[in-house]
Amino acid sequence: MDSEELSPALLKAGQEYLESLRRLRLNPEGLLWSRVNELLPVKVNNGGDVTERLGDHATGDWHLVLITSAIDEGGPSALNQLLFKAYDASATPKEISPFIVEVMSAKSSFVQHLLLALNNPVGPIAIQFKTPEGQTITQPANPSSAQTLIGGLWFDRKWIYHLTGLRERHADRKRHWREFMQSVNALAS
């Protein structure tokens, strides 16, 4: 994927975000950057193959993907409320708005696909998508790139701060959720 690189400022802010979450007693199973896939405009032949690229590069918004079993315990709404509360209390870096943090369960099928894909050294060789008219388009991907497209998001091994395939036991998950809630709520007091 031809794209802008993750800026050093965002790279540093992501590391600080992980450290601040850990100080707040949330130890995620994963934290990594992703970029929304916005495909290049292209010309397509009758067979659905790309014949010409019409743009310089594809760009998209950056998202910080937070993989945590806390979402299984407290639910996405409660987790997002706590992340906003921590942000408002300046307990997390101002460079990372809670609006760009994508929270996911370690048990989700998306995360399982992510783990498999990031362990695949070859990566995708083409991206297929359908136009609104139903035509299938095949756009070649750069197999030498370390970037991988999964579910409309680009991932790169260089953008990973922490990623495990491990899941917490139920008792640990409950305890960690309670500790995180108490830590964040204490900020507002």
N, C-alpha and C positions, 0 to 999 in steps of 0.2 A: 504494500500500500504506500503510495506516495503521500506523505503527510508531513505536517510540521512535527517537530519533536516536542516532547514534554519539556516545558521550561524548567530550568534549574530551580526557580522560585517555587513552582508547584511540586517538584520532586522533593524539595526540602520540607515544604509545608505538609506533604503527605506523611513524611517520617515523623514530624512533630505531632501530627494528628494521631498517629498510632501510639506515640508515647503518652499523649494526653488521655487517650482512651484507657490505656493501661493504668495511669494514675487514678482514673475514675473507677477503677476496678472492673473494666470491661476488657477481656482479653480475646479479641476476635480470632476466628479460625482463618481469616484471610483479610487482607487489605491490599488493594491494587488499583491502579488507574486503568481506565478504559476510555476509548474514544468512540463516539457515535459514528456509525458508518453512513457517510453521505457519498454516494457513488458519483463518479465523474460523468458528466454528460458525454454520451458516445453516439456514433452512428452505427446502426445495426443493419446487417443484410437480411434477406428473406429467411435465412436459416436460423436467425437469432444469434449469430455470432457478431462480436464487436469488430467493426472494420476500421474505425478511427476514433481516437480520443479527442474530445472537443475542449477539454480543460487542461490546466496545468497540473492540478493535484486535487485529491479529495480531502476535505476537512470536515470536522464535526466537533461537537462540544465534548469537553473532558468531563468524565464522571469518576468519582472515587467509589469503588465497589467495596462495601463492608460486608463481609461474610461472618455471621455470628449466630450462634444458637440462642442468643437472647431474644431474637425475633420469634422463636418457637415458644419461648416461655411467656413473654409479655405481649406479643403481637406487634405488628408493624406500626400501628398508630402510637402505641405507648413508647416504643423504642424511638420513633422519630420525634416525639414530644420531648423525650429526654435529651436527644442530640441537639434539638433546638435550644433547650434550656441551658445546656452546657455551652453552646455557642454564645448565647446571649450573656452568659456570665463570664465570658472570655476565658473559659477553661479549655477551649480548642482554638486552633489558629484561625484568625480572621480571614485568611486567604481561602479557606475552605468553607464555603457557605453550606449549610445543611441541605439546601436545594440541589446540590450536585452530588450528594452522597446517596448511592443506591444501596439499600440494605437487602441482603439475601440470606436465606437460611442455608446452613451447611448441608441440610438434607435435600435441598431442591435439586431437581433433575438438571437445571441450568448449571449449577455449581459442579455437579458430577461431570457434565459435558466439558466444562471449563477445565477441570483437573485433567481429564483425558487428553484434551486438545493441547494443553500447555506441556504435557509430557510427550507429545508427538513431535519429533525433531524435524519432520518434513513440512508440516503445515499444509494449508490448502493450496491447491494449484489453480482453482477457479472459483468464482463466486457466481451462483445462479440466483436469479430473482425473476419475478413476474411483473410485467407492466400492468397498469390498470385495465388494459384491453385483454389481458390474459396471455400475452406472448411471453415465452421464456427467453430470458437474455442470459448469456454466459459472458462474464467479464474475467479475463485472465488475472490471476493474482501472482505476485512475485514470490516464488517458492524459496528464494534465498533470504527473504525477509524473516525476521524473528517474530513478526506480527501474525496474529491468528484472529480470524473473524468467527465470532460465535454469537448467534442470536442478534445480529445487527450491531454488535460492539466489537471493536478491535482491542486486542490484548497483546501485550509484549512482555516477555520475560524480564526485561529491564525495568518494567513499571511495577513489579511485585515487591512489596515490603515484607509480607508474611502470607504464606498460603500452605495449609495442611489439608490432608484428607481426613483428619480426625474429627470425631464428633464427641461432644461432652455427654457424660452419663446424665440421666435425668436429675439425680440428687445434686450433682455439681452445677448443672444448668440452673436449677432453682436458686441455689445459694448465690451463684455469680450474678444472676439477675437482681436478686434482692440487694446485694452489695452495690451494684452499679446504680440502682434506683436511689439507695440511701446516699451515696456519694454525690450524685447530681442534685438531689433535693436539698442536701446540706449547703450547696452553693447559693441557693436562693434565700437561705435563712439569714 
